[in-house]
Amino acid sequence: DEISVTVTGPLLPQQPTNLMDIGTRAMSTTIQWTVPIIAYTPETYVVNYGTSMSSLDMMSDPVESGSDFEAVNQVFSVALTGLVDTTTYFYQVVATNGQGSTSSGIQSFTTT
């Protein structure tokens, strides 16, 4: 009997999903997202955001993943502060590991 083993190298990060803004106020919000699986550790996540969909020129503090390859659907979040009230912001979560980066779709929220 033969045994076949397939070995794959490290992968790009999975695309962040289920993006949402929670607790939006006049000058702050929290962005939350789900990572289906950790493709290759360590992974770092940042939220790029701005007042124009074509210019996400601000960046959140980085959020680090754990090293548990068996964890699925991990939820991460980061606070965005110093925002301007009654302003629409666009944002995108970028996941990065040693193999490169993967970005979520662009979402928006409006401060109160």
N, C-alpha and C positions, 0 to 999 in steps of 0.2 A: 504494500500500500504506500502511495505517495502522499505527502503532506505538502500543501501549497500555502505559503505565507506571503502576504502582500504588505510591504512597508511603505508608508507614505511619509513624505517630509512635512514640515510645518506648513500651515495654511494661513492665508490672509484672515483677518478677523471676520466673524459673521456680521452681517449688516444689523445695526441696532434697530429694534422694532418697538411698536406700541409707545411712540413718543407722546408725551402730554405735558402740559404746564399745569401745575397744581399750586393753589394758594396765591394766585396772582394778585398783587396789590399795586399801589400807586408807583412804588419805586423798586419793587422786587418780585421775583417769582422763583419757583423751583421747577426745573425740568427733570422729568423722570423717563426712563427708557428700559427696555428689556433686551438682554443679550441671550439669544437662543442657546449657544454653547460657547465656551472659551476655546478658541481654535489653537492658540499657542501662547503660552505665558512668557513674560508678563504682557498684558494688554492695558493700554491707557486710553481713556475716553475724554474728549473735550467737547464742549458745546460752542460752536461758532455761531455768532448772532450779530444782528444789525438791523437798521431801520429800512433797509432795501434788500429785496430778495437776491439781487445781483451783487451785493456787497456785504457779506457777513464778516465784517472787519473787527469784531470784538471776540474775545475768547474767554471761556470760563476757566477756573482752576481745573487742573487735571484730576481725574478719578482713576484709581488703579484697580485692576481686577484681582481676584484671588488666584490661587494656583490649582484649584480643584477642577480637573478635567472632566469629572463626572457630573458636575453641577449643570443643570439646565434651567433656562428661563430665569436667569439672575436679574434682579431689578436694581438699577443704579439711579442715583439722582445727584444733582448739583444745584446750588442756589446761585441765582443771578441777581446782583444788587447794583445800586447806583443807576437804576433805569429812570426814564423820564415819564411822568404820569400822562395818561391818555394818549399813549403812543403805541403804534403797532410795530412789533418786532418779529423778525423772521429768524429761524434757528435750524441748525442741523447738528446731529451728533456724529463725531468722527472717531472711529475706533482704529487704533494703531498697535501693531506688534512688530516683531523683528522682520516680518515678511512684507510689510507695507501697511496701507490704510484702506478702510472701507467707510463710506459715508451713508447716513440715513437720507431719506427724503427731507425736503425742507417743509417745516411747519411754521405756524405763526401764532402769536398771542397779542392781546392788547392790554396794556396796563390800565388801571382804573383811575 
